[in-house]
């Protein structure tokens, strides 16, 4: 019987299945961070050890200060980082801690180190674990009770999701990126459009994406409700993985590649749900509301809630009130107060390069922060001189971490302030209490910085051409 | 964790869709210890400056009726802790985000998927009503009307028995060990150590 990538990954990790349909899945990689303290506490309550410390990796990211790491002033933040160090060292877990030169956001660091490989099952107590599916891995976010379960047993209990394929056909236009594909499909299908499903992205527009682009797309799957996002491994995947510190070498590499080549969905495999998108129809997209589905092409206007169907109208009215926007207002007229370029969604080297193409030789009209996804991305960017492009434009160049995407480390947007952001959630208060977030791609963030308003980056690209 | 099969309590409506985890508990409270209780942080920013917030107007309510896609967003189990610690035993909504629903069941909180929840929410308005929830029959009785909600067997069993998954799984340690050995033989690179401390970015 023909099988999908999801079927193959699920079968390869299923230890057993209960009569009620619950699968017990083996976990190849378990990634923990500061927020995993609840799970370690549960383990301690029961006096249990970590089953596979060698398959468990710790990363300091959610609370990582992006400045002055030698002196953490907030005792609550210092405590979170200390607890991670204590818990990982007590259980013999390798930690990429605050002062490790490889430190970074777990979903940037994992792939960068070759910890993320095709065919693996990967869990982490973070919803954006779907990112790792970009390699053809079975990767999904879990809660603290499940984290404790993985720590204790190296397995996770899960119901197999339904399968869904999003086919993106054709070629993306200039200035249009993986971020725009994601915001586009979520705007079309809604924030629960893929709930209960594992999304496999396919089609020539996906094959043409770099690994960074595929990671951005899989990362945002959860914003459309899908706990899993994935792309079949291909030559692009192998070229990225080869030579990474934790990737197999020599004969092991050859053996692994042979296994990975068998992972793609069979040509005649069928999906529970299928959606086709014409890549050429996707414009640079920005959010105007307080959920990722409240998004529109930058060339458009703030929608009129009265023109929206059913329950969406009231949600839109409430969102416009929070965002301080008026129906019918052109999106490009919306003035911003600041920008943020960072997060597990869009802070890899390619994202920084893309933003720099707009910012090079220009000044930002508003303040902003650039937080690379890892300290290695930071070092690579500095080797290329990208840091100077950002600082000469007037933006602040800081350390790596989740930073202003979630504000746990103290990097927040002030109440009422409007931020053009390369992050993943425009929820109320996400970037700080009362903060107003507009999600967009790195080039769009750069363009907004230059003009001080939401801007079609293509205009600035043309001006340079 | 104690199981339960019937709950009686007051229901209130939170007339919003897409109630995300950042609204249920803003991130700045998440470094708190669970032992201190998370109930005080529930909907902290939505409640502030809103004298008519449903859970403040009707103190002691234990059933929350809300719009579609409740619990979307992050995997933070703290969102469930905040609801549970504030005394909420069930959330009734047309649909739930997957990770939230799993976290809820793991903490004895019922995520009851009811297609008519938004109509019920509108009928209830700013009032509270006595509600009865029966897990065995998957019914919510409110204002004399019974509504059948969707409850997968696996969730019913967990909620009623108060099962702990770690205990259930540890009954299968032999199977897990055998699986591990096979995995190690077939995909040894899963355990591969890095061969040097070289650092690569990209």
Interface residues (C-beta under 8 A of the other chain):
Chain A: X15 X16 X18 X20 X21 X22 X24 X26 X28 X35 X38 X41 X46 X48 X54 X55 X63 X76 X77 X79 X80 X101 X102 X112 X113 X114 X117 X119 X120 X125 X126 X127 X129 X141 X142 X143 X144 X145 X146 X148 X149 X152 X153 X154 X155 X157 X159 X161 X190 X191 X192 X195 X196 X222 X225 X227 X240 X243 X244 X245 X246 X247 X248 X249 X252 X253 X255 X256 X259 X291 X311 X312 X314 X315 X318 X348 X349 X374 X376 X377 X379 X380 X406 X407 X408 X425 X427 X428 X429 X430 X433 X434
Chain B: X15 X16 X17 X18 X20 X22 X23 X26 X27 X28 X30 X31 X34 X45 X46 X67 X68 X69 X72 X73 X74 X75 X76 X77 X78 X80 X95 X97 X98 X99 X102 X103 X106 X107 X118 X152 X153 X154 X157 X165 X166 X168 X169 X170 X172 X173 X175 X176 X179 X180 X183 X186 X187 X188 X189 X190 X191 X192 X193 X194 X195 X196 X197 X198 X199 X200 X201 X202
